[in-house]
Amino acid sequence: MSVLASIDWQFIADHLPDFWQGLKNTLKVAGIGIAGSFVIGFLLGAARAHRVPVISQLAAVYVEIIRNTPILVQIFFIAFGLPELPWHPIRLEAFTTAWLSVMIWGGAFNTENFRAGFEAVPAHYREAARALGFGRIGTFLNVTFPIGGRIALPSSINTYISVLKNTSLLTAVGYTELTSTGYNLESETFKATEIFLVLGVMYLAVVWTLSALIRLLETRLALPEARS
């Protein structure tokens, strides 16, 4: 109680618009990152599961590089390494660097999530689809993806949540998201307790909400045997 009494609640109330703006920037980048990581994971996961020549090998290299290097190094490379390329410098705005970084990171993890989900679909399901006259693409769209996507959903949930939380690292490249907003306020006001308390509460609220929504989706899409 003494800790709560020592908090400057008026300061928090006065700066709520700043925190809200930072949160909106975080959600904007996280939304693009989550959507992009889903698309990357779906396409490359399917290519790896079905051993598509060349694409499968390139996807494996991409996954190994991204999963085995720190995301902060990846962010720095995109922000500071690409502009220094000797043959064709690539300069990106902070917003583009932000969503591209978390999307590439999340896509690598989602590739393995979807690959595992697609490979877990029992072979006799695909054989039944072939017997009914479906081709390879038809079998994938009507059998492998609906079942494998549901199998991959729990691990994908963790990836999406991590994408959202990893946006806090984007302050290192000058993108003003929620954590960056807190850093800036703390350097001006020295109200570290109030600022990081608010940040923690806001991140918890967003992650819990996202988790609840995806868990609801997971329940709705659960396979019949999982429901029983």
C-alpha positions in Angstrom: 0.0 0.0 0.0 2.9 2.4 0.8 4.3 1.7 -2.7 0.9 2.5 -4.3 0.6 5.7 -2.2 4.0 6.9 -3.3 3.1 6.7 -7.0 2.3 10.0 -8.8 -1.0 9.1 -10.3 -1.5 12.6 -11.6 1.6 12.3 -13.7 0.3 9.1 -15.2 -3.1 10.7 -15.9 -1.4 13.7 -17.6 0.7 11.5 -19.9 -1.9 8.9 -20.8 -2.2 10.4 -24.3 1.6 9.9 -24.8 1.3 6.2 -23.7 -1.7 5.8 -25.9 0.1 7.1 -29.0 3.0 4.7 -28.3 0.6 1.8 -27.9 -1.0 2.6 -31.2 2.4 2.6 -32.9 3.2 -0.7 -31.2 -0.1 -2.3 -32.4 0.4 -1.0 -35.9 3.8 -2.7 -36.2 2.7 -5.8 -34.4 -0.4 -6.2 -36.6 1.7 -6.0 -39.8 4.3 -8.3 -38.3 1.8 -10.9 -37.2 0.0 -10.9 -40.6 3.2 -11.1 -42.5 4.6 -13.8 -40.3 1.4 -15.8 -41.0 1.8 -15.5 -44.7 5.5 -16.3 -44.7 5.0 -19.3 -42.3 2.1 -20.7 -44.4 3.9 -20.5 -47.7 7.4 -21.6 -46.6 6.0 -24.1 -44.2 4.0 -25.7 -47.0 7.1 -25.7 -49.3 9.2 -27.4 -46.6 6.5 -29.9 -45.7 6.1 -30.9 -49.4 9.8 -30.8 -50.2 9.4 -28.2 -53.0 12.8 -28.1 -54.8 14.9 -25.0 -54.3 12.3 -23.2 -52.2 12.4 -25.8 -49.5 16.2 -25.5 -49.3 16.2 -21.7 -49.3 13.5 -21.7 -46.6 15.6 -24.0 -44.5 18.6 -21.6 -44.7 16.4 -18.7 -43.9 14.9 -20.5 -40.8 18.4 -21.5 -39.5 19.8 -18.0 -39.9 16.9 -16.2 -38.2 16.3 -18.7 -35.4 19.9 -18.9 -34.5 20.8 -15.2 -34.4 19.5 -12.6 -31.9 16.6 -10.5 -33.2 18.4 -7.3 -32.0 21.3 -8.2 -34.4 18.8 -8.7 -37.2 17.1 -5.3 -36.4 20.5 -3.6 -36.4 21.5 -5.2 -39.7 18.3 -4.0 -41.4 18.6 -0.5 -39.9 22.3 0.1 -40.2 23.8 -2.8 -42.2 21.7 -2.5 -45.4 22.4 1.2 -45.9 26.2 0.4 -45.9 26.0 -2.3 -48.6 28.7 -1.4 -51.1 26.9 -2.4 -54.3 23.3 -1.2 -53.6 22.6 0.6 -50.3 19.1 0.1 -49.0 17.8 2.8 -46.7 14.5 2.2 -45.0 12.3 4.5 -42.8 12.1 3.6 -39.1 8.5 2.3 -39.5 9.5 0.1 -42.4 12.5 -1.2 -40.5 10.2 -1.9 -37.5 7.6 -4.0 -39.2 10.0 -5.7 -41.5 12.2 -6.8 -38.6 9.5 -8.5 -36.6 7.8 -9.9 -39.6 11.0 -11.6 -40.8 11.7 -13.0 -37.3 8.2 -14.2 -36.8 8.1 -15.7 -40.3 11.0 -18.0 -39.6 9.4 -19.4 -36.4 6.1 -19.7 -38.1 7.6 -21.6 -41.0 8.6 -24.4 -38.6 5.2 -24.2 -36.8 3.3 -24.7 -40.1 5.8 -27.3 -41.4 5.3 -29.4 -38.3 1.5 -29.0 -38.5 1.3 -30.0 -42.1 3.6 -33.0 -41.6 1.5 -34.1 -38.7 -1.6 -34.6 -40.9 -2.1 -38.4 -41.1 -1.1 -39.8 -44.5 -4.4 -41.7 -44.9 -6.3 -38.4 -44.9 -4.3 -37.3 -48.0 -4.7 -40.7 -49.6 -8.5 -40.4 -49.1 -8.5 -37.0 -50.8 -6.5 -38.4 -53.7 -9.0 -41.3 -54.0 -11.8 -38.8 -54.2 -10.1 -37.1 -57.2 -8.4 -34.2 -55.6 -5.0 -33.1 -57.1 -2.0 -32.1 -55.0 -3.2 -28.5 -54.6 -6.7 -29.5 -54.0 -5.6 -32.0 -51.4 -3.5 -29.4 -49.6 -6.2 -26.7 -49.6 -9.0 -29.0 -48.6 -7.3 -31.5 -46.3 -3.7 -30.6 -45.3 -4.1 -26.9 -44.6 -7.4 -27.1 -42.6 -6.1 -29.9 -40.4 -2.4 -28.9 -40.2 -3.2 -25.3 -39.6 -5.2 -26.2 -36.5 -2.4 -28.4 -35.3 0.0 -25.6 -35.7 -2.2 -23.0 -34.1 -0.9 -23.4 -30.4 2.7 -22.9 -31.4 1.8 -20.1 -33.7 0.0 -18.3 -30.9 3.3 -18.1 -29.0 5.0 -16.7 -32.1 2.4 -14.0 -32.5 2.7 -13.0 -28.9 6.5 -12.9 -29.2 6.2 -10.7 -32.3 4.2 -8.2 -30.2 6.6 -8.2 -27.3 9.6 -7.9 -29.5 8.4 -4.6 -30.8 9.9 -3.2 -27.5 13.3 -3.7 -29.1 12.5 -1.3 -31.9 13.4 1.7 -29.7 17.0 0.9 -30.6 16.4 2.1 -34.2 14.4 5.2 -33.4 10.9 3.9 -33.9 8.6 5.5 -31.3 6.6 2.6 -30.0 5.4 2.1 -26.5 8.7 1.3 -24.8 10.4 4.1 -26.7 7.7 6.5 -25.5 8.5 5.4 -21.9 12.2 5.8 -22.3 11.7 9.3 -23.7 9.4 10.3 -20.8 11.7 8.8 -18.2 14.7 10.8 -19.6 12.7 14.0 -19.3 10.9 13.5 -16.0 12.9 10.8 -14.1 9.5 9.2 -13.1 10.8 5.6 -13.7 8.5 3.9 -11.3 5.3 5.4 -12.8 6.4 5.0 -16.4 7.5 1.4 -16.3 4.5 0.5 -14.2 2.3 1.8 -16.9 4.3 0.1 -19.6 4.0 -3.3 -17.8 0.3 -2.9 -17.2 -0.3 -2.0 -20.9 1.8 -4.8 -22.3 0.0 -7.3 -19.9 -3.4 -6.0 -21.0 -2.6 -6.3 -24.7 -0.9 -9.7 -24.5 -3.7 -11.1 -22.3 -6.3 -9.8 -24.8 -4.5 -11.2 -27.8 -4.0 -14.5 -26.0 -7.7 -14.7 -25.1 -8.9 -14.0 -28.6 -6.5 -16.5 -30.2 -7.4 -19.2 -27.5 -11.1 -18.6 -28.4 -10.2 -19.1 -32.1 -8.3 -22.2 -31.2 -11.3 -23.6 -29.3 -13.6 -22.8 -32.2 -11.3 -24.5 -34.7 -10.3 -27.5 -32.6 -10.4 -30.9 -34.2 -13.3 -33.1 -33.1 -11.0 -35.6 -31.4 -9.4 -32.7 -29.4 -12.8 -31.5 -28.3 -13.7 -34.9 -27.0 
